[in-house]
Amino acid sequence: MGPFLWLLLAALVTAVAGLSIKLHLIRRAAGEIARGFQEKLRGDTNTLIDISSRDKAMRELASEINAELRRLRRERLRYQQGDLELKAAVTNISHDLRTPLTAICGYLELLQGEELTEKAEEYTGIIKGRTELLRTLTEELFRYCVVLSDPGGLSVEPVDLGAALETSLASFYAVFTEKGITPEIIMPEERVMRRLDKAALSRVFSNLLSNAAKYSDGDLRVELTVEGRLSFANTCRALSGVEVEKLFDRFYTVEAARKSTGLGLSIARALAERMGGELIAEYIDGSLVMTAVFLN
């Protein structure tokens, strides 16, 4: 092999080695950008992506991503500020409405104790019903805003899920009896313990059972598993799969629940998530299945 071929071979080897090193550096820079991007999205930090590579194209890419991260951070702060202001305003409004609504309800009670004509009794009953609905909505608005605006207000302790569920079911005995519902209850033999807020858990169960009583066609199946999954299933032909997907939306109600505020399930999901759990709604073969999951 002549000197020229040796020189050509050496040049090729050098070029391949150089390209391999450059490719390795680019791949390392891409990994740094990917890890940095995920870290910045997950955490609430003002730091930006920094890479070790001196490659112009990769540094330009990192710079463009940093510019978008700064824009995203500004939008997030603006949203958080607006959200906090809205929650504070709704909380104050709902709190201020409590006193006049309580007075109105009190005077309506007094009025119903007076001698009224048949029409006056009918109108008074309608007014009382609408006032009670408004008071319920005001209370739910207040609770909803308190739940969302106080992320650290939980008192965590060991809780027996089965015992808590039995207590909630017992409190709904009269409601189920009135609606002709005899719940089928399935519990594991062993205790299912989780570290949760007992009052918040009771609220979650209460809202789920209230929803079941509201939508049920006459049946209810409640099951607790040792893994910490609680399902509330009832036949409900009045609902559709599309409506079930919207049940956790704020203020969403269906025609069958016109007296609902549309906040109960939103509150239940918010509380479940704050305790590290999950709340899921499914529509399976004509049945509404609400599942609360507490794995930890």
One Martini backbone bead per residue (centre of mass of N, CA, C, O) as a GRO file, in nm:
protein
  296
    1MET     BB    1   0.096   0.037   0.024
    2GLY     BB    2   0.082   0.355  -0.028
    3PRO     BB    3   0.120   0.667   0.103
    4PHE     BB    4  -0.150   0.778   0.006
    5LEU     BB    5  -0.333   0.560   0.135
    6TRP     BB    6  -0.241   0.609   0.422
    7LEU     BB    7  -0.335   0.898   0.438
    8LEU     BB    8  -0.631   0.844   0.370
    9LEU     BB    9  -0.689   0.651   0.604
   10ALA     BB   10  -0.613   0.849   0.831
   11ALA     BB   11  -0.824   1.062   0.755
   12LEU     BB   12  -1.072   0.881   0.794
   13VAL     BB   13  -1.023   0.804   1.086
   14THR     BB   14  -1.024   1.092   1.194
   15ALA     BB   15  -1.310   1.168   1.096
   16VAL     BB   16  -1.462   0.944   1.243
   17ALA     BB   17  -1.364   1.022   1.525
   18GLY     BB   18  -1.472   1.310   1.520
   19LEU     BB   19  -1.771   1.234   1.468
   20SER     BB   20  -1.807   1.058   1.718
   21ILE     BB   21  -1.749   1.276   1.924
   22LYS     BB   22  -1.968   1.476   1.829
   23LEU     BB   23  -2.207   1.282   1.864
   24HIS     BB   24  -2.166   1.238   2.165
   25LEU     BB   25  -2.198   1.538   2.248
   26ILE     BB   26  -2.481   1.574   2.131
   27ARG     BB   27  -2.619   1.352   2.295
   28ARG     BB   28  -2.550   1.475   2.570
   29ALA     BB   29  -2.695   1.746   2.522
   30ALA     BB   30  -2.975   1.625   2.472
   31GLY     BB   31  -2.996   1.496   2.754
   32GLU     BB   32  -2.970   1.762   2.913
   33ILE     BB   33  -3.219   1.897   2.792
   34ALA     BB   34  -3.429   1.685   2.871
   35ARG     BB   35  -3.378   1.689   3.181
   36GLY     BB   36  -3.413   1.993   3.220
   37PHE     BB   37  -3.702   2.018   3.113
   38GLN     BB   38  -3.839   1.829   3.315
   39GLU     BB   39  -3.745   1.977   3.571
   40LYS     BB   40  -3.880   2.257   3.508
   41LEU     BB   41  -4.172   2.149   3.486
   42ARG     BB   42  -4.195   2.016   3.775
   43GLY     BB   43  -4.061   2.268   3.888
   44ASP     BB   44  -4.041   2.568   4.095
   45THR     BB   45  -3.821   2.742   3.890
   46ASN     BB   46  -3.571   2.990   3.769
   47THR     BB   47  -3.412   2.805   3.622
   48LEU     BB   48  -3.208   2.697   3.354
   49ILE     BB   49  -3.076   2.560   3.084
   50ASP     BB   50  -2.766   2.367   3.093
   51ILE     BB   51  -2.475   2.310   2.888
   52SER     BB   52  -2.159   2.163   2.792
   53SER     BB   53  -2.180   2.230   2.511
   54ARG     BB   54  -2.032   2.410   2.215
   55ASP     BB   55  -2.250   2.374   2.026
   56LYS     BB   56  -2.431   2.590   1.844
   57ALA     BB   57  -2.699   2.440   1.791
   58MET     BB   58  -2.748   2.342   2.088
   59ARG     BB   59  -2.742   2.626   2.217
   60GLU     BB   60  -2.979   2.738   2.056
   61LEU     BB   61  -3.184   2.534   2.156
   62ALA     BB   62  -3.161   2.603   2.457
   63SER     BB   63  -3.239   2.902   2.422
   64GLU     BB   64  -3.524   2.856   2.309
   65ILE     BB   65  -3.631   2.695   2.551
   66ASN     BB   66  -3.580   2.916   2.763
   67ALA     BB   67  -3.773   3.121   2.640
   68GLU     BB   68  -4.026   2.939   2.679
   69LEU     BB   69  -3.998   2.906   2.986
   70ARG     BB   70  -4.032   3.204   3.056
   71ARG     BB   71  -4.313   3.231   2.933
   72LEU     BB   72  -4.448   3.004   3.098
   73ARG     BB   73  -4.391   3.130   3.375
   74ARG     BB   74  -4.553   3.388   3.336
   75GLU     BB   75  -4.825   3.245   3.280
   76ARG     BB   76  -4.841   3.088   3.545
   77LEU     BB   77  -4.834   3.329   3.738
   78ARG     BB   78  -5.085   3.466   3.621
   79TYR     BB   79  -5.277   3.233   3.677
   80GLN     BB   80  -5.231   3.201   3.982
   81GLN     BB   81  -5.316   3.485   4.060
   82GLY     BB   82  -5.600   3.477   3.935
   83ASP     BB   83  -5.697   3.228   4.092
   84LEU     BB   84  -5.664   3.344   4.376
   85GLU     BB   85  -5.849   3.590   4.337
   86LEU     BB   86  -6.104   3.430   4.267
   87LYS     BB   87  -6.122   3.261   4.526
   88ALA     BB   88  -6.136   3.500   4.719
   89ALA     BB   89  -6.391   3.626   4.602
   90VAL     BB   90  -6.582   3.383   4.634
   91THR     BB   91  -6.543   3.349   4.936
   92ASN     BB   92  -6.647   3.631   5.019
   93ILE     BB   93  -6.924   3.618   4.885
   94SER     BB   94  -7.030   3.359   5.023
   95HIS     BB   95  -6.997   3.474   5.308
   96ASP     BB   96  -7.183   3.730   5.268
   97LEU     BB   97  -7.448   3.554   5.195
   98ARG     BB   98  -7.523   3.405   5.455
   99THR     BB   99  -7.678   3.611   5.627
  100PRO     BB  100  -7.922   3.684   5.439
  101LEU     BB  101  -8.012   3.388   5.393
  102THR     BB  102  -8.075   3.322   5.686
  103ALA     BB  103  -8.290   3.542   5.717
  104ILE     BB  104  -8.481   3.449   5.494
  105CYS     BB  105  -8.537   3.166   5.610
  106GLY     BB  106  -8.653   3.266   5.878
  107TYR     BB  107  -8.894   3.432   5.759
  108LEU     BB  108  -9.021   3.193   5.609
  109GLU     BB  109  -9.090   3.031   5.860
  110LEU     BB  110  -9.277   3.245   5.979
  111LEU     BB  111  -9.470   3.267   5.736
  112GLN     BB  112  -9.564   2.960   5.746
  113GLY     BB  113  -9.707   3.016   6.037
  114GLU     BB  114  -9.911   3.158   5.889
  115GLU     BB  115 -10.203   3.266   5.754
  116LEU     BB  116 -10.267   3.131   5.430
  117THR     BB  117 -10.313   3.102   5.128
  118GLU     BB  118 -10.281   2.875   4.887
  119LYS     BB  119 -10.102   3.049   4.703
  120ALA     BB  120  -9.907   3.155   4.920
  121GLU     BB  121  -9.799   2.875   4.997
  122GLU     BB  122  -9.688   2.805   4.720
  123TYR     BB  123  -9.492   3.046   4.691
  124THR     BB  124  -9.336   3.001   4.953
  125GLY     BB  125  -9.227   2.721   4.875
  126ILE     BB  126  -9.068   2.814   4.630
  127ILE     BB  127  -8.888   3.018   4.773
  128LYS     BB  128  -8.761   2.818   4.972
  129GLY     BB  129  -8.633   2.627   4.765
  130ARG     BB  130  -8.452   2.842   4.627
  131THR     BB  131  -8.304   2.932   4.884
  132GLU     BB  132  -8.180   2.658   4.957
  133LEU     BB  133  -8.019   2.630   4.697
  134LEU     BB  134  -7.852   2.889   4.736
  135ARG     BB  135  -7.726   2.803   5.005
  136THR     BB  136  -7.589   2.549   4.902
  137LEU     BB  137  -7.413   2.687   4.688
  138THR     BB  138  -7.263   2.873   4.884
  139GLU     BB  139  -7.137   2.649   5.056
  140GLU     BB  140  -6.989   2.502   4.822
  141LEU     BB  141  -6.817   2.739   4.733
  142PHE     BB  142  -6.669   2.775   4.997
  143ARG     BB  143  -6.547   2.489   5.019
  144TYR     BB  144  -6.402   2.482   4.748
  145CYS     BB  145  -6.212   2.725   4.799
  146VAL     BB  146  -6.082   2.615   5.056
  147VAL     BB  147  -5.963   2.357   4.939
  148LEU     BB  148  -5.784   2.501   4.709
  149SER     BB  149  -5.644   2.737   4.906
  150ASP     BB  150  -5.557   2.482   5.123
  151PRO     BB  151  -5.296   2.263   5.086
  152GLY     BB  152  -5.218   2.236   5.427
  153GLY     BB  153  -5.510   2.130   5.585
  154LEU     BB  154  -5.412   1.847   5.678
  155SER     BB  155  -5.482   1.556   5.902
  156VAL     BB  156  -5.274   1.301   5.939
  157GLU     BB  157  -5.381   0.950   5.979
  158PRO     BB  158  -5.471   0.654   6.077
  159VAL     BB  159  -5.701   0.470   5.858
  160ASP     BB  160  -5.998   0.287   5.837
  161LEU     BB  161  -6.166   0.230   5.557
  162GLY     BB  162  -6.397   0.043   5.649
  163ALA     BB  163  -6.499   0.212   5.890
  164ALA     BB  164  -6.550   0.474   5.732
  165LEU     BB  165  -6.754   0.351   5.535
  166GLU     BB  166  -6.964   0.251   5.741
  167THR     BB  167  -7.032   0.530   5.855
  168SER     BB  168  -7.134   0.655   5.589
  169LEU     BB  169  -7.356   0.447   5.529
  170ALA     BB  170  -7.521   0.495   5.790
  171SER     BB  171  -7.587   0.802   5.722
  172PHE     BB  172  -7.761   0.684   5.449
  173TYR     BB  173  -8.003   0.507   5.532
  174ALA     BB  174  -8.251   0.696   5.491
  175VAL     BB  175  -8.204   0.760   5.192
  176PHE     BB  176  -8.211   0.467   5.084
  177THR     BB  177  -8.488   0.392   5.195
  178GLU     BB  178  -8.653   0.608   5.041
  179LYS     BB  179  -8.530   0.485   4.751
  180GLY     BB  180  -8.504   0.162   4.768
  181ILE     BB  181  -8.203   0.102   4.876
  182THR     BB  182  -7.984  -0.193   4.881
  183PRO     BB  183  -7.682  -0.237   4.966
  184GLU     BB  184  -7.391  -0.385   4.834
  185ILE     BB  185  -7.140  -0.520   5.053
  186ILE     BB  186  -6.775  -0.533   5.012
  187MET     BB  187  -6.535  -0.685   5.232
  188PRO     BB  188  -6.255  -0.735   5.379
  189GLU     BB  189  -6.117  -0.904   5.644
  190GLU     BB  190  -5.904  -0.706   5.645
  191ARG     BB  191  -5.744  -0.432   5.719
  192VAL     BB  192  -5.743  -0.092   5.573
  193MET     BB  193  -5.463   0.108   5.588
  194ARG     BB  194  -5.433   0.473   5.606
  195ARG     BB  195  -5.290   0.795   5.548
  196LEU     BB  196  -5.537   1.027   5.654
  197ASP     BB  197  -5.807   1.243   5.639
  198LYS     BB  198  -6.094   1.189   5.800
  199ALA     BB  199  -6.274   1.429   5.710
  200ALA     BB  200  -6.209   1.417   5.406
  201LEU     BB  201  -6.300   1.123   5.363
  202SER     BB  202  -6.592   1.167   5.450
  203ARG     BB  203  -6.653   1.367   5.223
  204VAL     BB  204  -6.603   1.180   4.988
  205PHE     BB  205  -6.812   0.963   5.063
  206SER     BB  206  -7.059   1.149   5.078
  207ASN     BB  207  -7.052   1.246   4.779
  208LEU     BB  208  -7.068   0.963   4.649
  209LEU     BB  209  -7.336   0.871   4.785
  210SER     BB  210  -7.507   1.107   4.688
  211ASN     BB  211  -7.468   1.043   4.389
  212ALA     BB  212  -7.585   0.756   4.397
  213ALA     BB  213  -7.870   0.837   4.500
  214LYS     BB  214  -7.933   1.030   4.258
  215TYR     BB  215  -7.872   0.808   4.002
  216SER     BB  216  -8.015   0.568   4.088
  217ASP     BB  217  -8.230   0.280   3.990
  218GLY     BB  218  -8.202   0.093   4.288
  219ASP     BB  219  -7.886   0.054   4.316
  220LEU     BB  220  -7.587  -0.072   4.514
  221ARG     BB  221  -7.226  -0.113   4.488
  222VAL     BB  222  -6.987  -0.185   4.748
  223GLU     BB  223  -6.619  -0.185   4.726
  224LEU     BB  224  -6.340  -0.326   4.908
  225THR     BB  225  -5.994  -0.345   4.886
  226VAL     BB  226  -5.672  -0.423   4.988
  227GLU     BB  227  -5.550  -0.193   4.785
  228GLY     BB  228  -5.760   0.070   4.808
  229ARG     BB  229  -6.035   0.012   4.652
  230LEU     BB  230  -6.331   0.212   4.585
  231SER     BB  231  -6.657   0.112   4.481
  232PHE     BB  232  -6.942   0.280   4.310
  233ALA     BB  233  -7.227   0.101   4.191
  234ASN     BB  234  -7.485   0.198   3.943
  235THR     BB  235  -7.767   0.206   3.787
  236CYS     BB  236  -7.781   0.439   3.483
  237ARG     BB  237  -7.980   0.534   3.216
  238ALA     BB  238  -7.969   0.861   3.219
  239LEU     BB  239  -7.685   0.823   3.134
  240SER     BB  240  -7.373   0.895   2.977
  241GLY     BB  241  -7.051   0.882   2.886
  242VAL     BB  242  -7.023   1.191   2.847
  243GLU     BB  243  -7.140   1.280   3.124
  244VAL     BB  244  -6.942   1.127   3.307
  245GLU     BB  245  -6.684   1.292   3.214
  246LYS     BB  246  -6.827   1.570   3.356
  247LEU     BB  247  -6.876   1.530   3.672
  248PHE     BB  248  -6.599   1.695   3.766
  249ASP     BB  249  -6.708   1.945   3.673
  250ARG     BB  250  -6.771   2.253   3.730
  251PHE     BB  251  -7.125   2.292   3.752
  252TYR     BB  252  -7.204   2.017   3.657
  253THR     BB  253  -7.522   1.910   3.524
  254VAL     BB  254  -7.805   1.718   3.512
  255GLU     BB  255  -8.137   1.686   3.476
  256ALA     BB  256  -8.160   1.477   3.720
  257ALA     BB  257  -7.981   1.728   3.888
  258ARG     BB  258  -8.103   2.028   3.937
  259LYS     BB  259  -8.030   2.046   4.264
  260SER     BB  260  -7.748   2.072   4.192
  261THR     BB  261  -7.426   2.235   4.203
  262GLY     BB  262  -7.160   2.084   4.075
  263LEU     BB  263  -6.932   2.035   4.338
  264GLY     BB  264  -6.903   1.764   4.490
  265LEU     BB  265  -6.701   1.604   4.300
  266SER     BB  266  -6.482   1.819   4.293
  267ILE     BB  267  -6.422   1.804   4.594
  268ALA     BB  268  -6.357   1.502   4.610
  269ARG     BB  269  -6.116   1.504   4.415
  270ALA     BB  270  -5.942   1.717   4.558
  271LEU     BB  271  -5.915   1.558   4.825
  272ALA     BB  272  -5.798   1.295   4.714
  273GLU     BB  273  -5.541   1.424   4.585
  274ARG     BB  274  -5.431   1.552   4.853
  275MET     BB  275  -5.409   1.236   4.971
  276GLY     BB  276  -5.291   1.064   4.713
  277GLY     BB  277  -5.529   1.010   4.531
  278GLU     BB  278  -5.816   0.881   4.336
  279LEU     BB  279  -6.077   0.979   4.092
  280ILE     BB  280  -6.320   0.773   3.914
  281ALA     BB  281  -6.518   0.769   3.608
  282GLU     BB  282  -6.761   0.525   3.484
  283TYR     BB  283  -6.925   0.360   3.193
  284ILE     BB  284  -7.079   0.034   3.247
  285ASP     BB  285  -7.336  -0.113   3.121
  286GLY     BB  286  -7.528   0.124   3.259
  287SER     BB  287  -7.304   0.199   3.476
  288LEU     BB  288  -7.201   0.378   3.754
  289VAL     BB  289  -6.844   0.420   3.830
  290MET     BB  290  -6.694   0.493   4.139
  291THR     BB  291  -6.337   0.546   4.208
  292ALA     BB  292  -6.137   0.506   4.494
  293VAL     BB  293  -5.780   0.566   4.537
  294PHE     BB  294  -5.561   0.416   4.805
  295LEU     BB  295  -5.233   0.298   4.804
  296ASN     BB  296  -5.064   0.432   5.063
   0.00000   0.00000   0.00000
